Amino acid sequence: MKKPFTIFSAVGSGGVPVEAAMTLIGLPFEVVEAPTWRGEAEAAKVAAINPLKQIPALVTPDGETITESAAILIWLADRYPEARLAPGLDAPARGQFLRWMSFISASIYALYWISDAPARLVGEDPALQARAKAAIKDRIVDCWRMMESQIPPGRYLLGDEMTVLDLYVAVLSRWGPRRVRFYEAAPRMSEVVKRVDADPRLAAFWAERFPFFDGWERLGAQG
């Protein structure tokens, strides 16, 4: 009997859409909780798997390591096509699926490496850090706004079926500057992510891995 998948992840992190996808597919998996932003002890849990000490990182039952959230999501969707979590290779929507998965990873997700610790680029000056964080949040909103102008969603972002793209957007839109600004920038996409939030197949999952609470859509939106 093969080992289950192992996902190095953390509550509320970029590993959550990967966990959600595996939940929908019905895969057995184990979570190694590794909030790497909390210090070297947590980062050390991931170091042997991903030398950048970043999550998510997926170890397959065959022992292969896959990093980068977009890559993992695409791989899972393609590996388990029966779950219908991505357009097939010959499907008309395939190009747009790859476009937006790559866009989110490169243009939005990547900015959090700076936003979460602006001293990495601007030093220890609190004023410079505050300006950098504000500029990054504005840039993220601009990216959501651009995506909204280019994508014509149906029930979901690429039509009538949920894909890993919907999971990706649903999770990242909950990070700073929070959903309150996402709703303003992307009203049509907002209806999609609310539908993902409410999916009954994920109710128990969200409660455990990225719980809703009063005011979560606004918390920290301006900070």
KOLNU-663421 format. One record per residue (C-alpha): x, y, z; residue in one letter; residue number from 0. Coordinates in pm, whole numbers. Example, Ala and Ser with C-alpha at 12.3 -4.5 7.8 and 13.67 -1.06 7.14 Angstrom:
<recs>
+--------+--------+--------+---+-----+
:   east :  north :     up : r :   k :
+--------+--------+--------+---+-----+
:   1230 :   -450 :    780 : A :   0 :
:   1367 :   -106 :    714 : S :   1 :
+--------+--------+--------+---+-----+
</recs>
This chain:
<recs>
+--------+--------+--------+---+-----+
:   east :  north :     up : r :   k :
+--------+--------+--------+---+-----+
:      0 :      0 :      0 : M :   0 :
:    137 :    337 :   -102 : K :   1 :
:    183 :    618 :    144 : K :   2 :
:    -72 :    900 :    130 : P :   3 :
:     16 :   1241 :     -8 : F :   4 :
:    196 :   1471 :    234 : T :   5 :
:    136 :   1844 :    210 : I :   6 :
:    353 :   2092 :    396 : F :   7 :
:    105 :   2370 :    463 : S :   8 :
:    -50 :   2590 :    731 : A :   9 :
:   -389 :   2727 :    827 : V :  10 :
:   -484 :   3017 :    602 : G :  11 :
:   -177 :   2973 :    381 : S :  12 :
:   -116 :   2913 :     12 : G :  13 :
:   -136 :   2544 :     86 : G :  14 :
:   -508 :   2573 :    159 : V :  15 :
:   -626 :   2570 :   -206 : P :  16 :
:   -412 :   2260 :   -259 : V :  17 :
:   -570 :   2092 :     41 : E :  18 :
:   -914 :   2196 :    -87 : A :  19 :
:   -842 :   2043 :   -427 : A :  20 :
:   -730 :   1713 :   -271 : M :  21 :
:  -1042 :   1716 :    -55 : T :  22 :
:  -1265 :   1754 :   -362 : L :  23 :
:  -1073 :   1484 :   -548 : I :  24 :
:  -1101 :   1252 :   -248 : G :  25 :
:   -731 :   1189 :   -202 : L :  26 :
:   -591 :   1069 :    130 : P :  27 :
:   -334 :   1318 :    255 : F :  28 :
:   -144 :   1415 :    565 : E :  29 :
:    -71 :   1776 :    658 : V :  30 :
:    259 :   1881 :    807 : V :  31 :
:    170 :   2210 :    972 : E :  32 :
:    459 :   2445 :    896 : A :  33 :
:    381 :   2818 :    928 : P :  34 :
:    727 :   2913 :    804 : T :  35 :
:    678 :   3283 :    876 : W :  36 :
:    689 :   3207 :   1249 : R :  37 :
:   1060 :   3141 :   1263 : G :  38 :
:   1339 :   2899 :   1187 : E :  39 :
:   1193 :   2605 :   1376 : A :  40 :
:    890 :   2601 :   1147 : E :  41 :
:   1094 :   2676 :    836 : A :  42 :
:   1326 :   2385 :    921 : A :  43 :
:   1034 :   2143 :    880 : K :  44 :
:   1027 :   2229 :    510 : V :  45 :
:   1397 :   2281 :    439 : A :  46 :
:   1472 :   1923 :    335 : A :  47 :
:   1176 :   1924 :     94 : I :  48 :
:   1201 :   2280 :    -35 : N :  49 :
:   1537 :   2457 :     17 : P :  50 :
:   1359 :   2793 :     -8 : L :  51 :
:   1176 :   2693 :    313 : K :  52 :
:    842 :   2790 :    162 : Q :  53 :
:    501 :   2628 :    161 : I :  54 :
:    313 :   2466 :      4 : P :  55 :
:    520 :   2164 :    -84 : A :  56 :
:    360 :   1837 :   -187 : L :  57 :
:    522 :   1495 :   -157 : V :  58 :
:    346 :   1235 :   -368 : T :  59 :
:    302 :    869 :   -269 : P :  60 :
:    589 :    791 :   -508 : D :  61 :
:    818 :   1029 :   -322 : G :  62 :
:    820 :   1308 :   -579 : E :  63 :
:    828 :   1665 :   -443 : T :  64 :
:    624 :   1936 :   -614 : I :  65 :
:    644 :   2298 :   -500 : T :  66 :
:    470 :   2621 :   -608 : E :  67 :
:     97 :   2640 :   -546 : S :  68 :
:     -6 :   2695 :   -908 : A :  69 :
:    208 :   2403 :  -1029 : A :  70 :
:     66 :   2171 :   -763 : I :  71 :
:   -292 :   2270 :   -842 : L :  72 :
:   -247 :   2221 :  -1217 : I :  73 :
:    -71 :   1888 :  -1162 : W :  74 :
:   -347 :   1759 :   -934 : L :  75 :
:   -623 :   1866 :  -1172 : A :  76 :
:   -449 :   1704 :  -1469 : D :  77 :
:   -353 :   1390 :  -1277 : R :  78 :
:   -712 :   1332 :  -1166 : Y :  79 :
:   -923 :   1445 :  -1462 : P :  80 :
:  -1229 :   1260 :  -1332 : E :  81 :
:  -1264 :   1534 :  -1069 : A :  82 :
:  -1312 :   1790 :  -1348 : R :  83 :
:  -1109 :   2057 :  -1171 : L :  84 :
:   -942 :   2192 :  -1486 : A :  85 :
:  -1024 :   2219 :  -1856 : P :  86 :
:   -877 :   1927 :  -2048 : G :  87 :
:   -570 :   1971 :  -2268 : L :  88 :
:   -786 :   2017 :  -2578 : D :  89 :
:  -1066 :   2215 :  -2414 : A :  90 :
:  -1135 :   2567 :  -2545 : P :  91 :
:  -1082 :   2717 :  -2198 : A :  92 :
:   -742 :   2554 :  -2144 : R :  93 :
:   -540 :   2855 :  -2258 : G :  94 :
:   -726 :   3093 :  -2031 : Q :  95 :
:   -695 :   2848 :  -1743 : F :  96 :
:   -316 :   2844 :  -1775 : L :  97 :
:   -308 :   3219 :  -1831 : R :  98 :
:   -487 :   3303 :  -1510 : W :  99 :
:   -321 :   3038 :  -1295 : M : 100 :
:     15 :   3183 :  -1402 : S : 101 :
:   -105 :   3541 :  -1362 : F : 102 :
:   -217 :   3490 :  -1003 : I : 103 :
:    107 :   3315 :   -912 : S : 104 :
:    338 :   3570 :  -1075 : A : 105 :
:    148 :   3896 :  -1034 : S : 106 :
:    -36 :   3854 :   -702 : I : 107 :
:     97 :   3568 :   -491 : Y : 108 :
:    460 :   3670 :   -544 : A : 109 :
:    395 :   4013 :   -393 : L : 110 :
:    328 :   3865 :    -51 : Y : 111 :
:    694 :   3771 :    -16 : W : 112 :
:    755 :   4145 :     12 : I : 113 :
:    432 :   4248 :    181 : S : 114 :
:    472 :   3998 :    465 : D : 115 :
:    823 :   4124 :    543 : A : 116 :
:    895 :   4451 :    358 : P : 117 :
:   1230 :   4485 :    537 : A : 118 :
:   1355 :   4225 :    289 : R : 119 :
:   1368 :   4501 :     27 : L : 120 :
:   1332 :   4840 :    195 : V : 121 :
:   1522 :   4793 :    520 : G : 122 :
:   1411 :   4866 :    875 : E : 123 :
:   1264 :   5216 :    827 : D : 124 :
:    901 :   5190 :    946 : P : 125 :
:    784 :   5467 :    714 : A : 126 :
:    934 :   5298 :    409 : L : 127 :
:    785 :   4966 :    514 : Q : 128 :
:    439 :   5120 :    552 : A : 129 :
:    464 :   5283 :    209 : R : 130 :
:    577 :   4957 :     52 : A : 131 :
:    291 :   4760 :    208 : K : 132 :
:     33 :   5017 :     98 : A : 133 :
:    171 :   5023 :   -257 : A : 134 :
:    166 :   4643 :   -274 : I : 135 :
:   -196 :   4629 :   -159 : K : 136 :
:   -291 :   4882 :   -424 : D : 137 :
:   -107 :   4679 :   -686 : R : 138 :
:   -291 :   4362 :   -582 : I : 139 :
:   -624 :   4543 :   -615 : V : 140 :
:   -519 :   4667 :   -960 : D : 141 :
:   -440 :   4309 :  -1062 : C : 142 :
:   -781 :   4185 :   -945 : W : 143 :
:   -944 :   4473 :  -1130 : R : 144 :
:   -759 :   4387 :  -1451 : M : 145 :
:   -854 :   4021 :  -1422 : M : 146 :
:  -1217 :   4120 :  -1367 : E : 147 :
:  -1209 :   4324 :  -1691 : S : 148 :
:  -1068 :   4032 :  -1891 : Q : 149 :
:  -1260 :   3731 :  -1766 : I : 150 :
:  -1633 :   3670 :  -1826 : P : 151 :
:  -1734 :   3435 :  -1544 : P : 152 :
:  -2032 :   3203 :  -1550 : G : 153 :
:  -2118 :   3024 :  -1227 : R : 154 :
:  -1743 :   2990 :  -1193 : Y : 155 :
:  -1451 :   3178 :  -1344 : L : 156 :
:  -1422 :   2962 :  -1655 : L : 157 :
:  -1782 :   2855 :  -1697 : G : 158 :
:  -2026 :   2633 :  -1517 : D : 159 :
:  -1782 :   2398 :  -1340 : E : 160 :
:  -1552 :   2472 :  -1048 : M : 161 :
:  -1181 :   2446 :  -1123 : T : 162 :
:   -869 :   2484 :   -915 : V : 163 :
:   -856 :   2842 :  -1047 : L : 164 :
:  -1169 :   2916 :   -843 : D : 165 :
:  -1009 :   2764 :   -534 : L : 166 :
:   -693 :   2968 :   -591 : Y : 167 :
:   -879 :   3297 :   -625 : V : 168 :
:  -1114 :   3220 :   -335 : A : 169 :
:   -820 :   3176 :    -98 : V : 170 :
:   -591 :   3455 :   -219 : L : 171 :
:   -876 :   3706 :   -225 : S : 172 :
:   -910 :   3648 :    150 : R : 173 :
:   -556 :   3776 :    213 : W : 174 :
:   -468 :   4145 :    245 : G : 175 :
:   -614 :   4382 :    141 : P : 176 :
:   -901 :   4144 :    221 : R : 177 :
:  -1225 :   4076 :     50 : R : 178 :
:  -1375 :   4420 :    111 : V : 179 :
:  -1146 :   4568 :   -155 : R : 180 :
:  -1168 :   4259 :   -374 : F : 181 :
:  -1547 :   4296 :   -383 : Y : 182 :
:  -1510 :   4658 :   -493 : E : 183 :
:  -1251 :   4580 :   -762 : A : 184 :
:  -1403 :   4258 :   -897 : A : 185 :
:  -1781 :   4239 :   -842 : P : 186 :
:  -1844 :   3958 :  -1092 : R : 187 :
:  -1558 :   3749 :   -960 : M : 188 :
:  -1687 :   3819 :   -610 : S : 189 :
:  -2003 :   3622 :   -684 : E : 190 :
:  -1785 :   3328 :   -783 : V : 191 :
:  -1568 :   3327 :   -472 : V : 192 :
:  -1876 :   3357 :   -250 : K : 193 :
:  -2010 :   3048 :   -426 : R : 194 :
:  -1684 :   2864 :   -353 : V : 195 :
:  -1699 :   2979 :     10 : D : 196 :
:  -2048 :   2831 :     39 : A : 197 :
:  -1982 :   2500 :   -139 : D : 198 :
:  -2122 :   2233 :     97 : P : 199 :
:  -1846 :   1988 :     -1 : R : 200 :
:  -1595 :   2225 :    158 : L : 201 :
:  -1789 :   2343 :    463 : A : 202 :
:  -1602 :   2126 :    713 : A : 203 :
:  -1274 :   2193 :    534 : F : 204 :
:  -1307 :   2573 :    551 : W : 205 :
:  -1404 :   2553 :    916 : A : 206 :
:  -1079 :   2372 :    993 : E : 207 :
:   -828 :   2523 :    751 : R : 208 :
:   -945 :   2882 :    687 : F : 209 :
:  -1239 :   2952 :    919 : P : 210 :
:  -1487 :   3232 :    865 : F : 211 :
:  -1561 :   3469 :   1152 : F : 212 :
:  -1742 :   3796 :   1198 : D : 213 :
:  -1559 :   4075 :   1018 : G : 214 :
:  -1309 :   3853 :    835 : W : 215 :
:  -1382 :   4018 :    500 : E : 216 :
:  -1266 :   4355 :    630 : R : 217 :
:  -1004 :   4271 :    893 : L : 218 :
:   -681 :   4454 :    818 : G : 219 :
:   -813 :   4587 :    487 : A : 220 :
:   -667 :   4929 :    539 : Q : 221 :
:   -367 :   4826 :    747 : G : 222 :
+--------+--------+--------+---+-----+
</recs>
